[in-house]
Amino acid sequence: MKKLFALAVVSTVLVVSCKSKTVATAETKTTTVKKEISAVDYAMGKDLFESKCGKCHDLPKPTEYSAEKWVGIMKSMAPKAKLDEKQSTLVYDYVTNYKK
């Protein structure tokens, strides 16, 4: 019984530690790289936001959230808005480069 419990604990630690490294790597990339986008991509992201996301709500104040926070927001909201990966990236680029 003790061996089974120890195996379960070790397995959980390994899974959590591997998962944490992956998340940290993804967050590091979004933190260190400020992506400049073209006017066309900005306009496409804006149009996508207005047509897909804007059906349910207005754009929250984009500058109140960090690029890292927008990653989480986009991951939770993109499926609801039925955005594919490319569309989600365009909307993300739009909100993280938002210009009034």
Summary of the structure (lengths in Angstrom):
residues: 100
radius of gyration: 18.3
end to end distance: 62.2
largest distance: 62.5
contacts: 234
relative contact order: 0.14
helix: 76%
strand: 0%
